[in-house]
Amino acid sequence: MPIKSYYQKQYGLKGNPFPSRATYNVDSPSVYVPEMFGPQQPEFLKKFILAPLQNIQPLIGAVWSVSVGDPEARGFGKSMLMAEESKRIDCDFGKSTLMSLGVSEEDAQSSPILAGYVSFNVSGYGSISSIDAAAFNLARFILRVRDDQGVSTHAKLRERAAARLIAEGKATAGNEDAAIVTAIKERFTRLANTVDIRNLLEDYIFHLASDNTDGLEQFLASGVGTWHHDRNGLKYLQILVVFADIAGIEHFTFFIDQVEDFTYVAGPAKIQKNIKIIRDALIEAEPFSSKASFVFQLHPIAWEKLRDAWEHEDLPSLEYDDALTEPRVVVLKGLEEFSTARLLVEGIINHPSVVLPNRADSITPFTEEGLKSVWEATKPNPREFLRSVNLLLELGNNQQIPILDEAFIAPKLERLIRSLHTGEAAEEEVDERTA
C-alpha cells in the first residue's frame, strides 16, 4: 500500500491541482472554471454563439486581452475559454450553452450548433503554420470531442445525418453509409467553390459516413500526413461542414488562437497572402459564408502586424477600443475582483478529479487573507495568480504547513513573482517561434 503524502493526509487532495505550466494544452487542460471570466464569459457566448443564430448572419470577431506593460497580454485565459466552451458546445450541439443564455429548451434543441478550436503553432513536428493546416485541425477537433458517456461528435452527426436522409426518402436502413456519401458529393456539385473529391479526400468521406468513429480518428491521426493536410486542409473542413449540414447543424463558430505564431514566421507579403486566403476561402466562399463565424484571438502585437493586410482586404475592423466593433469583440479583463479569484481557486481545489473523501469543501489550506494577498500581488492576470498558488501549495506540502495564511505567504510573494517572470523570459529566449 503506497505511503500517503501530506497532500492526501492534511489537505484532502490527490496532489497539487493548480496548473504549473505557462500555456494551455487542449489535450490535457487544467480544470475549467467559467466563473474566472466574470461577465465576459456570458458576453463571449452571447456574441459568438447566440447572436449569429438570432441574426441569421455569421460574424467575424475577436477575443482580446490588453495588459499594461505586456503587449502580448499573456495569461488571461483566451485559449482555455475558446477551447473549453467549444468542447461543451460540441457535446450536445450547444443545447446547454443556449439554455444558459435564456433560450428555451425547445428552441435550443431545434437550433443545433458546433464550435471548433485551433491554435497556430509553428515549432516542432506537425506544426500548424498555414491556413490549410489550421482548417484540418479545426475539423479534427470537432470530430474528436466526446461527451461524458464517451460518445463522439462524429457518431452523433452520423446518426443525425442517417436519420434525416431516411426521413427524406434518400436512404434506407442498412444503406445509410452510401446515402451519406452520395449526399455529400451532390452538395458539393451545387457549390460554386467545388472540391475535387478523390484519393484521401474520398477516403475521408467514407470514414465520415461510417459508424466506425475509431477508424475515422485513426485515419485522421495517421492516414493523413502533414504534407497532405498542409495543402488540402481547407477541403477537410469544407467536407465536415457539408456533412454536418446534412445532419441539420444550423451554425458553426470557429475559434483561431495564437495568431502571433502565424505572424512570427511571415513577412508582410506572406501575411497579406494568408489574410486574402482567410477572406476568399473562409469568409466569402461556401459552405462557410452562410453558416460559419470565425473568431480570432488577438493582442496588440498580433493586431499591429495584421492590421494593414486586414484593412487592405476590406475585412471588418477588430479594434478592441472602437465602439463600432463592440458587437463582435470581447476583451477579457482577468481577475478584476477578489471574489472571482476566490471562485477560481474553490472550483479547482474542490474538483471531483482531485479531492479525497476527507477534504472539506472550502479554499483550505489557504485562508481568505492569504489568498487575497496573492491576488493583490498578481491581479488581474489569472495565469500569474494560479501559478503562484501552485508554488505556494507545493511549498506548503514540502514544509508540511497545515494552514497557508498571510503570515506564511506575504514574505514569499516578491521573490515568487520575480521567479515567474524570470521563468517566462527564459522560455521566450529558446522559443523556436522567434528563431
Buried (B, 14 or more C-beta within 10 A) or exposed (E): EEEEEBBBEBBBBBEBBBBEEBEBEBEEBBBBBBEBBBEBBBBBBBBBBBBBBEEEEBBBBBBBBBBEEBEEBBBBBBBBBBBBBBBBBBBBBBBEBBBBEEBEEEEBBEBBBBBBBBBBBBBEEEBBBBBBBBBBBBBBBBBBBBBEEEBBBBBBBBBBBBBBBBEEEBBEEEEBBEBBBBBBBEBBEEEEBEBEBEEBBBBBBBBBBBEBBEEBBEBBEEBBEEEBBBEBBBBBBBBBBBBBBBBBBBBBBBBBBBBBBBBBBBEEEBBBEBBBBBBEBBBEBBBBEEBBBBBBBBBBBBBEBBBEBBEEBEBEBBBBEEEEBEEBBBBBBBBEBBEBBBBBBBBBBBBEEBBEEEBEEEBBBBBEEBBBBBBEBBBBBBBBBBBBBBBBBBBBBEEEBEEBBBEBBBEBBEEBBEBBEEEBEEEEEEEEBEE
